[in-house]
Amino acid sequence: MANQRKIPVLPETPEILAARSQWTYTGVRRPQFAESCGAQEESVWDYPRPPRIDDVSSTLRVFAGKQLVAESTAGKRVLETAGAPTYYFPPGDVDHSLIEYGDLSSLCEWKGVAQSVHAAGVQDAGWRYVRMFEAFIDLYEWVSFYPARVLCFVDIEQAQPQPGGYYGGWVTASLRGPVKGVPDSNAW
């Protein structure tokens, strides 16, 4: 168990299981409308559902204005069919003097209950999971940020926000979609 702390684990209720089963695509096959990929590119349609956590060896950085809020070479990213990767910072790689935690803000049927994160005066700059489903306890209290609200970098590339305004995925030049969040993508 991460950090020997008591992690609040959520039960997988029938409602949660129903929410998980609603998706049309699961990473097994690409839809006909998926963009083709070249060398060194990734298709969001090859990402799995249920999502997978990958280690990230790139340097991840987040700035609120000119203030460095988080920096890590030990980050993780969550890959889920049709979505841009969401990048997570270990709690020790976040400048907590610039962070305030807000209300519980959302429920992900895979990861758990999220709490909003405010960074250097930017409201709802990100989130962290504080009540987890068992499969994602490795991300307990790790922080992720919205590239639409703060500047997010993978090495030297500035990530763009995932379309639609709801999701927190980081879109980079090597990503091929279309990415969930564009109009009419709710069932993806």
PELIN-V182429 format. One record per residue. PHI is phi in whole degrees, 0 to 359 (* if undefined). D_CENTER is the distance of its C-alpha to the mean C-alpha in Angstrom with 1 decimal. Layout:
phi->(PHI	PHI)
d_center->(D_CENTER	D_CENTER)
//
This chain:
phi->(*	298	65	59	271	283	264	292	261	271	284	270	284	303	293	294	298	294	298	291	270	283	282	285	250	228	86	282	217	276	288	299	276	293	289	283	246	257	300	66	243	236	263	295	278	267	289	274	220	297	297	236	260	243	288	239	265	294	277	256	221	226	238	252	65	261	271	284	266	207	210	206	245	231	284	227	229	256	249	222	316	79	258	291	302	256	258	236	253	300	308	289	257	246	282	291	289	255	248	233	256	254	284	292	245	196	236	261	292	256	264	141	263	260	243	289	236	253	234	48	87	270	292	49	285	189	203	214	268	240	223	240	276	311	294	240	297	296	260	304	66	288	252	238	232	272	293	281	244	224	274	240	232	249	54	259	272	281	286	260	288	297	301	96	85	267	277	253	294	256	268	242	298	274	269	240	233	293	261	308	121	290	307	66	253	303	270	291)
d_center->(21.1	18.9	21.1	23.9	22.8	23.0	19.5	19.8	19.1	19.0	21.4	20.5	22.8	24.3	22.3	19.0	20.4	21.6	18.2	16.8	19.9	19.8	17.9	20.2	18.3	17.1	17.0	20.7	22.1	21.2	22.5	25.4	23.6	21.0	21.6	23.3	22.0	24.0	24.1	21.1	18.9	16.2	16.1	13.1	15.9	16.4	13.0	13.8	13.7	13.5	10.2	10.8	9.7	11.3	12.8	12.7	16.2	15.7	16.1	13.2	14.5	13.9	17.0	18.1	21.2	22.9	21.6	19.4	17.0	15.1	15.9	15.3	16.5	15.1	11.3	9.1	6.5	5.5	7.8	9.0	12.2	12.4	8.9	7.9	5.8	2.5	5.1	6.7	10.3	13.1	15.0	18.0	16.4	15.9	19.1	19.6	22.7	20.5	18.2	19.1	17.4	18.0	18.3	16.4	14.5	13.0	13.0	10.6	13.2	11.5	9.9	12.3	13.2	11.2	13.3	13.2	13.5	16.2	16.7	20.3	21.3	18.3	17.7	14.3	12.7	9.6	9.1	9.6	10.6	14.4	15.6	14.3	15.2	17.0	15.0	12.0	14.2	13.4	10.4	12.9	12.9	10.4	9.2	6.3	8.0	8.7	10.7	13.1	14.2	14.3	15.0	12.3	13.9	13.6	17.2	19.2	17.2	15.8	12.6	13.1	11.2	10.2	13.5	14.5	13.2	11.3	7.8	5.6	5.4	7.8	11.0	13.5	17.1	17.0	14.7	16.8	16.3	17.0	13.4	12.8	13.6	17.0	20.0	21.0	17.7	17.2	18.6	16.6)
//
